[in-house]
């Protein structure tokens, strides 16, 4: 049996397992709350695993080792910021989601600023989520082209078709449990690849670590102040924390998992534990990148890498034993599908609950709209994936999209937390001003992407407080 055929058998078996699990745990016909929030009774640990699986895409699987290969371990400072940000989300934002029975993150915006403001912030989420996850889909297709090989269009359609099937049929419950399994698959695949990589280093682990240390590849901290470097302590921790506050505290894709927990304590536990897991996971992928550097220093590839994003996939295809490569390829699929299923489900929930009228049109009509919205999300992701071919580095493209758009949204949620009252139009103006500021800074260059979200949030909050103060004095 050829290696390629064995890889396909392993990947096909994984697809079959995914579809079976979605059918097994999904509950259809049980209403909107069951479909979008898994009946609000998911265990906190399952929600935590789902959060980690959702935020870890092929961008992480491929892009993080590429960062360590080209540099060192200082990206871990950003991951530390991710942990800090989740503690803030748990303390400041999670309680507000459990004050009432909200079903999307943007209902609390509507309660403070009106339905128009709710739809604007939800619309920003829809656009930014589809753009960022379309980039992630493209990254996955690139990897699969290298691994199987497979045409770009076939890779995109195949991933989306399997993911769409279990997302539509099983709802959020199927998505969360599949996320948990997918997390185990791709982390396990990465550990297997690291074990093989370690064995393939001829000078041994001790000598390799000494060599990497001498080459400054093991540096963890950079305490310098450089606005253009995203991987300093200050850029990483501050920027990573604020970005996480924006994503995990205001992005429906993550808030949906918190709302699926039984109560606020379970939701807090889920978001905090997910931060610890993500930190450990980032450390694993960074170590893989440094070991790949040592390996290819001694074993230069016959064909030069077109980009650093190809390094880990090429190692998997060229160096892993037959069969084991198939397991790691399945891990790449797992990383992609966990993000894409969550993206589709959260987009459908925002469309149905923020833009539809679930209280008026009935459960059946709402569920029908959700199925259509899920399918439309899949088509939109495919279109963005095709366009993303000209957007440069896949990891930084995805992070930059989120950093530019969600700073303004985070600013709006902070205005709610501060008790600022504004007309909906004024709130929208403040948010758009924050987003345009972040976009202008990104286009100007010279400022690391980690500072874009703090800049957007700060402008939104400052402008909102000023407008609120003027409104109070005028009144």
Residue pairs with C-beta under 8 A, 6 or more apart in sequence:
3 322
3 323
3 325
4 148
6 322
6 323
6 326
7 147
7 148
7 323
7 325
7 326
7 329
8 148
8 326
9 326
10 323
10 326
10 327
10 329
10 330
11 148
11 326
11 329
11 330
11 333
13 330
14 185
14 330
14 333
14 334
15 162
15 333
17 181
18 162
18 166
18 178
18 181
18 182
18 337
19 162
19 165
19 166
21 166
21 174
21 177
21 178
21 181
22 165
22 166
22 167
22 169
22 170
22 174
22 178
23 166
23 169
23 170
23 174
25 170
25 173
25 174
25 177
26 166
26 169
26 170
26 171
26 173
26 174
27 34
27 39
27 170
27 171
27 173
28 35
28 169
28 170
28 171
30 39
31 363
31 367
32 103
32 352
32 353
32 358
32 363
32 366
32 367
32 370
33 39
33 40
33 103
34 171
34 173
35 171
35 172
35 367
35 370
36 103
36 171
36 172
36 256
36 345
36 348
36 349
36 352
36 353
36 370
37 103
37 172
37 256
37 259
37 260
38 171
38 172
38 173
38 176
38 260
39 173
39 260
40 259
40 260
40 261
40 262
41 260
41 262
42 173
42 176
42 257
42 260
42 261
42 262
43 266
44 261
44 262
44 266
44 267
44 269
44 270
44 273
45 270
45 273
46 176
46 177
46 180
47 176
47 257
47 258
47 260
47 261
47 266
47 267
47 270
48 269
48 270
48 271
48 273
48 274
48 277
49 179
49 180
49 183
49 274
49 277
50 175
50 176
50 179
50 180
50 183
50 257
50 338
50 342
51 248
51 254
51 257
51 270
51 271
51 274
52 183
52 274
52 277
52 278
52 281
53 179
53 180
53 182
53 183
53 334
53 335
53 338
53 339
53 342
54 179
54 253
54 254
54 257
54 338
54 339
54 342
55 247
55 254
55 274
55 278
55 339
56 183
56 186
56 278
56 281
56 335
56 338
56 339
57 133
57 136
57 139
57 140
57 335
57 336
57 338
57 339
57 398
58 136
58 139
58 140
58 143
58 332
58 335
58 336
58 394
59 135
59 136
59 139
59 394
59 395
59 398
59 399
60 281
60 282
60 285
60 335
60 395
61 143
61 186
61 190
61 285
61 312
61 331
61 332
61 335
62 139
62 142
62 143
62 309
62 312
62 313
62 332
62 394
62 395
63 139
63 309
63 393
63 394
63 395
64 75
64 282
64 285
64 286
64 289
64 395
65 285
65 286
65 288
65 289
65 292
65 311
65 312
66 289
66 307
66 308
66 309
66 311
66 312
66 395
67 75
67 231
67 286
67 289
67 308
67 395
68 75
68 217
68 285
68 286
68 287
68 288
68 289
68 290
68 292
68 293
69 289
69 290
69 292
69 293
69 308
69 311
70 308
71 217
71 231
72 216
72 217
72 218
72 219
72 220
72 290
73 217
73 218
73 219
73 220
73 283
73 286
73 287
73 290
74 219
74 220
74 221
74 222
74 231
74 232
74 236
75 231
75 236
75 282
75 286
76 220
76 236
76 279
76 282
76 283
76 286
77 220
77 221
77 222
77 231
77 232
77 233
77 235
77 236
77 237
77 240
78 230
78 231
78 235
78 236
78 237
78 239
78 240
78 282
78 450
79 236
79 240
79 278
79 279
79 282
79 283
80 236
80 237
80 240
80 279
81 236
81 237
81 238
81 239
81 240
81 241
81 242
81 243
81 244
81 450
82 240
82 241
82 243
82 244
82 275
82 278
82 279
82 282
83 275
83 276
83 278
83 279
84 237
84 240
84 241
84 244
85 240
85 241
85 242
85 243
85 244
85 245
85 248
85 249
85 275
86 244
86 248
86 271
86 272
86 274
86 275
87 272
87 275
88 241
88 245
88 249
89 244
89 245
89 248
89 249
89 271
90 267
90 268
90 271
90 272
91 268
92 249
92 417
93 245
93 249
93 250
93 413
93 417
94 249
94 258
94 264
94 267
94 268
94 271
95 264
96 108
96 416
96 417
97 105
97 108
97 255
97 258
97 259
97 264
97 267
98 263
98 264
98 267
100 107
100 111
102 108
102 259
103 259
103 349
103 353
104 122
104 252
104 255
104 256
104 349
104 350
104 353
104 354
105 125
105 250
105 251
105 252
105 255
105 256
106 118
106 119
106 121
106 122
106 125
106 252
106 350
106 354
107 118
107 353
107 354
108 413
108 416
109 117
109 118
109 121
109 412
109 413
109 416
109 427
110 117
110 118
112 415
112 416
112 421
113 412
113 422
113 423
113 424
113 427
114 423
114 424
116 424
116 425
116 428
117 412
117 424
117 427
117 428
118 354
119 354
119 355
120 424
120 428
120 431
121 250
121 409
121 412
121 431
122 252
122 350
122 354
122 355
124 405
124 406
124 408
124 409
124 431
124 435
125 250
125 251
125 252
125 346
125 350
125 409
126 347
126 350
126 351
127 405
128 401
128 402
128 405
128 406
129 251
129 252
129 253
129 343
129 346
129 347
130 343
130 347
130 377
130 380
130 381
130 384
131 384
131 401
132 398
132 401
132 402
133 339
133 340
133 343
133 381
133 384
134 380
134 381
134 382
134 383
134 384
134 385
134 387
134 388
135 384
135 385
135 388
135 391
135 394
135 397
135 398
135 401
136 336
136 339
136 340
136 394
136 398
137 156
137 159
137 160
137 336
137 340
137 381
137 382
137 384
137 385
138 156
138 384
138 385
138 386
138 388
138 389
138 394
139 309
139 394
139 395
139 398
140 155
140 159
140 332
140 333
140 335
140 336
141 150
141 152
141 155
141 156
141 159
141 385
142 152
142 309
142 310
142 394
143 309
143 313
143 332
144 150
144 155
144 159
144 329
144 332
144 333
145 151
145 152
145 155
146 310
146 313
146 314
146 317
147 313
147 316
147 317
147 325
147 329
147 332
148 155
148 329
150 158
156 382
156 385
156 386
157 382
159 333
159 336
159 337
159 340
160 340
160 378
160 381
160 382
162 337
163 336
163 337
163 340
163 341
163 344
163 378
164 344
164 374
164 375
164 378
166 174
166 175
166 178
166 341
167 174
167 175
167 341
167 344
167 345
167 374
168 371
168 374
168 375
171 345
172 256
172 260
172 345
172 349
175 341
175 342
175 345
176 257
176 260
178 337
178 338
178 341
179 338
179 341
179 342
181 334
182 334
182 335
182 337
182 338
183 334
183 338
185 330
185 331
185 334
186 331
186 332
186 334
186 335
186 338
187 281
187 284
187 331
188 327
188 331
189 327
189 328
189 330
189 331
189 332
189 334
190 284
190 285
190 288
190 328
190 331
191 284
192 320
192 324
192 327
192 328
193 288
193 312
193 315
193 316
193 320
193 328
194 284
194 287
194 288
194 291
196 319
196 320
196 321
196 324
197 288
197 291
197 292
197 295
197 315
197 319
198 205
198 291
200 295
200 319
201 208
201 291
201 294
201 295
201 298
202 298
203 211
203 298
208 291
208 294
209 218
211 294
212 218
212 290
212 293
212 294
215 293
217 290
217 293
217 294
218 290
221 233
222 229
222 231
222 232
222 233
223 232
223 233
223 234
224 232
225 232
225 234
226 232
226 235
226 448
227 235
227 446
227 447
227 448
227 451
228 446
228 447
228 448
229 235
229 448
230 236
230 239
230 448
230 449
230 450
235 448
235 450
235 451
236 450
238 450
238 451
238 454
239 448
239 449
239 450
239 451
239 452
239 453
239 454
240 450
242 407
242 410
242 453
242 454
242 457
243 399
243 402
243 403
243 406
243 450
243 453
244 275
245 410
246 402
246 406
246 407
246 409
246 410
246 453
246 457
247 254
247 402
247 406
248 254
248 255
248 271
248 274
249 255
249 410
249 413
250 406
250 409
250 410
250 412
250 413
251 346
251 406
251 409
252 346
252 349
252 350
253 342
253 343
253 345
253 346
254 271
256 342
256 345
256 346
256 349
257 270
257 342
258 267
258 270
258 271
259 267
261 267
261 270
288 312
289 311
289 312
292 311
292 312
292 315
295 315
296 311
301 314
301 318
305 311
305 314
307 393
309 393
309 394
309 395
313 332
316 325
316 328
316 329
317 325
320 328
340 381
343 377
343 381
344 374
344 377
344 378
344 381
345 374
347 373
347 374
347 377
348 370
348 371
348 373
348 374
348 377
349 370
351 369
351 370
351 373
351 376
352 358
352 366
352 369
352 370
352 373
356 366
356 369
358 366
361 369
388 394
388 397
391 397
396 449
399 449
400 442
400 449
400 452
402 453
403 438
403 442
403 449
403 450
403 452
403 453
403 456
404 435
404 438
404 439
404 442
404 452
404 456
405 435
405 438
406 453
406 456
407 434
407 435
407 438
407 452
407 453
407 454
407 455
407 456
407 457
407 459
407 460
408 430
408 431
408 432
408 433
408 434
408 435
408 438
408 456
408 457
408 459
408 460
409 431
410 453
410 456
410 457
410 460
411 430
411 431
411 434
411 456
411 457
411 458
411 459
411 460
411 461
411 464
412 427
412 430
412 431
412 460
412 464
414 457
414 460
414 461
415 422
415 427
415 430
415 460
415 461
415 464
415 465
415 468
418 461
418 465
420 464
420 465
420 468
421 468
421 471
422 430
422 464
422 467
422 468
422 471
423 471
426 464
426 467
426 468
426 471
427 464
429 463
429 467
430 459
430 460
430 461
430 463
430 464
430 467
431 460
433 459
433 460
433 463
434 455
434 456
434 457
434 458
434 459
434 460
434 463
435 456
437 455
437 456
437 459
438 452
438 453
438 455
438 456
441 447
441 451
441 452
441 455
442 449
442 452
447 455
